[in-house]
Amino acid sequence: MKQMTWAMLALLVLAPLTGCATFRDEDVPAHTEVLVYNLPYDLTYLRAIEAVESVEGWDLDETEKERGTIRARNTEFTNLSDKDKSSATFIIKRLDRGQTSIQLAPYSQRVVGGAKLMKRISEYVSSEL
């Protein structure tokens, strides 16, 4: 009985340590690309929102057109130790009257799934060209 108690105790102590793998910054490549389009700000912002909404497993969390931000949350991300990698913030900037840029905010550049989001935004916005 004593051996069973020690085995149960060891299992309870070690089980949380062997759970889901965590992502270190070097495990997730940085997405520092800046997408630039010869399109007006309003249209670019709208297509970026549509693109993010179309990615399975991601929900819009917050949009602020005046500030030029779109934040999305990964609804399939369950690793609490990497909570900072479960959301992505995009910055949309008016470069001039007919040119707009889109990029991930510096603190979101290593978000898990960032490449997929950037690719989808590129597809949606590029379709307007």
Residue pairs with C-beta under 8 A, 6 or more apart in sequence:
20 78
20 79
21 79
22 79
22 81
22 82
23 79
23 82
23 85
23 112
25 110
28 85
28 110
28 111
28 112
28 114
29 110
29 115
30 109
30 110
31 104
31 109
31 110
31 111
31 114
31 115
31 118
32 103
32 104
32 109
33 103
33 118
34 101
34 102
34 103
35 101
35 102
35 103
35 118
35 121
35 122
35 125
36 95
36 99
36 100
36 101
37 44
37 99
37 100
37 101
37 102
37 125
37 126
37 128
37 129
38 98
38 99
38 129
39 98
39 99
39 100
39 125
39 128
39 129
40 97
40 98
40 100
41 68
41 92
41 94
41 100
43 128
44 92
44 100
44 102
44 125
44 128
45 65
45 68
45 70
45 92
45 100
47 121
47 124
47 125
47 127
47 128
48 70
48 90
48 92
48 102
48 121
48 124
48 125
49 60
49 63
49 70
50 124
51 117
51 120
51 121
51 123
51 124
51 125
52 58
52 60
52 70
52 72
52 90
52 117
52 120
52 121
53 60
54 120
54 124
55 72
55 113
55 116
55 117
55 120
57 74
57 75
57 76
57 113
58 72
58 73
58 74
58 75
58 88
58 113
58 117
59 72
59 73
59 75
60 70
60 71
60 72
61 71
61 72
61 73
61 87
62 69
62 70
62 71
63 69
63 70
63 71
68 91
68 92
68 93
68 94
69 89
69 90
69 91
69 92
69 105
70 89
70 90
70 92
71 87
71 88
71 89
71 90
72 87
72 88
72 90
72 117
73 86
73 87
74 86
74 87
74 88
74 111
74 112
74 113
77 85
77 86
77 112
79 86
82 112
84 107
85 110
85 111
85 112
86 111
86 112
87 108
87 111
88 104
88 108
88 111
88 113
88 114
88 117
89 104
89 105
89 107
89 108
90 102
90 103
90 104
90 105
90 108
90 117
90 121
91 102
91 103
91 104
91 105
92 100
92 101
92 102
93 100
93 101
94 100
95 101
102 121
102 125
104 111
104 114
104 117
104 118
108 114
111 117
